[in-house]
């Protein structure tokens, strides 16, 4: 990403990628402060996960640029990919069991300058 000034990633989050994408779409192109305020008050499990990644990306930016606090940052790119699925077994009739797959997700977030 050319215009990215800070990056944060979270891998193997124990939530399906579809559930995480639903929340990620809401904060794309938002200012960081607005996104953090919105995510803090959302009831979804994925909102807490994304909140931590946005907060980490902002901390990464402030670590790289100690006097860059006045720069308005926005979530320029956020994408969710599927992680590895882990198998669980569900009991069925007559002593059998079916395999059930639970997904994980990877989250990557880029912060850029607001223009």
TAURKA-V545598 format. One record per pair of residues at least 24 apart in sequence whose C-alpha atoms are under 8 Angstrom apart, sorted by the first residue. I is the first residue (numbers start at 1). J is the second residue. D is the distance in Angstrom with one decimal. If there is no record, write none. Layout:
i=I j=J d=D
i=I j=J d=D
//
This chain:
i=1 j=110 d=7.8
i=3 j=112 d=5.7
i=3 j=113 d=7.3
i=4 j=76 d=7.3
i=4 j=110 d=5.7
i=4 j=111 d=5.5
i=4 j=112 d=4.7
i=4 j=113 d=7.7
i=5 j=61 d=6.7
i=5 j=110 d=7.3
i=5 j=111 d=5.8
i=5 j=112 d=5.3
i=5 j=113 d=7.4
i=6 j=57 d=5.8
i=6 j=58 d=7.1
i=6 j=60 d=6.1
i=6 j=61 d=5.1
i=6 j=110 d=5.8
i=6 j=111 d=5.2
i=6 j=112 d=7.1
i=7 j=57 d=5.4
i=7 j=60 d=7.2
i=7 j=61 d=8.0
i=7 j=108 d=7.5
i=7 j=109 d=5.8
i=7 j=110 d=4.7
i=7 j=111 d=6.4
i=8 j=53 d=6.0
i=8 j=54 d=7.3
i=8 j=56 d=6.2
i=8 j=57 d=4.8
i=8 j=60 d=7.6
i=8 j=108 d=6.1
i=8 j=109 d=5.4
i=8 j=110 d=6.8
i=9 j=53 d=6.6
i=9 j=106 d=7.5
i=9 j=107 d=5.6
i=9 j=108 d=4.5
i=9 j=109 d=6.3
i=10 j=53 d=6.8
i=10 j=106 d=5.8
i=10 j=107 d=5.1
i=10 j=108 d=6.6
i=11 j=83 d=7.5
i=11 j=105 d=6.6
i=11 j=106 d=4.3
i=11 j=107 d=6.3
i=12 j=83 d=5.8
i=12 j=84 d=7.3
i=12 j=104 d=5.3
i=12 j=105 d=5.3
i=12 j=106 d=5.6
i=13 j=83 d=8.0
i=13 j=104 d=5.3
i=13 j=105 d=5.1
i=13 j=106 d=6.3
i=14 j=103 d=6.9
i=14 j=104 d=4.8
i=14 j=105 d=6.7
i=15 j=46 d=7.2
i=15 j=103 d=6.5
i=15 j=104 d=5.3
i=15 j=105 d=6.3
i=16 j=82 d=7.7
i=16 j=102 d=7.5
i=16 j=103 d=5.1
i=16 j=104 d=5.5
i=16 j=105 d=6.0
i=17 j=80 d=6.3
i=17 j=81 d=6.4
i=17 j=82 d=5.7
i=17 j=103 d=7.4
i=17 j=104 d=6.7
i=17 j=105 d=5.0
i=17 j=106 d=7.7
i=19 j=46 d=7.0
i=20 j=46 d=5.4
i=20 j=47 d=7.8
i=20 j=80 d=7.1
i=20 j=105 d=7.8
i=21 j=79 d=7.5
i=21 j=80 d=6.1
i=23 j=47 d=6.5
i=24 j=50 d=7.5
i=24 j=78 d=6.7
i=24 j=79 d=7.3
i=24 j=80 d=7.8
i=27 j=75 d=7.1
i=28 j=75 d=5.6
i=28 j=76 d=6.5
i=28 j=77 d=6.5
i=28 j=78 d=6.5
i=29 j=74 d=5.9
i=29 j=75 d=5.1
i=29 j=76 d=5.4
i=29 j=77 d=7.5
i=30 j=74 d=5.3
i=30 j=75 d=5.6
i=30 j=76 d=7.9
i=31 j=72 d=7.2
i=31 j=73 d=5.8
i=31 j=74 d=4.1
i=31 j=75 d=6.4
i=31 j=114 d=7.5
i=32 j=58 d=7.8
i=32 j=73 d=5.9
i=32 j=74 d=5.1
i=32 j=75 d=6.3
i=50 j=107 d=8.0
i=53 j=109 d=7.3
i=54 j=109 d=7.2
i=57 j=109 d=7.4
i=57 j=110 d=7.5
i=57 j=111 d=7.0
i=58 j=111 d=7.7
i=71 j=113 d=7.1
i=72 j=113 d=6.1
i=72 j=114 d=5.6
i=73 j=111 d=6.3
i=73 j=112 d=5.6
i=73 j=113 d=4.8
i=73 j=114 d=5.5
i=74 j=111 d=5.6
i=74 j=112 d=5.5
i=74 j=113 d=6.1
i=74 j=114 d=5.6
i=75 j=109 d=7.3
i=75 j=110 d=6.2
i=75 j=111 d=4.7
i=75 j=112 d=6.3
i=76 j=109 d=8.0
i=76 j=110 d=5.8
i=76 j=111 d=5.2
i=76 j=112 d=5.2
i=76 j=113 d=7.9
i=77 j=109 d=5.9
i=77 j=110 d=5.1
i=77 j=111 d=6.9
i=78 j=107 d=7.4
i=78 j=108 d=5.8
i=78 j=109 d=4.4
i=78 j=110 d=6.3
i=79 j=107 d=6.0
i=79 j=108 d=5.5
i=79 j=109 d=6.6
i=80 j=105 d=6.6
i=80 j=106 d=5.6
i=80 j=107 d=4.7
i=80 j=108 d=6.5
i=81 j=105 d=5.7
i=81 j=106 d=5.2
i=81 j=107 d=6.6
i=82 j=106 d=6.1
//
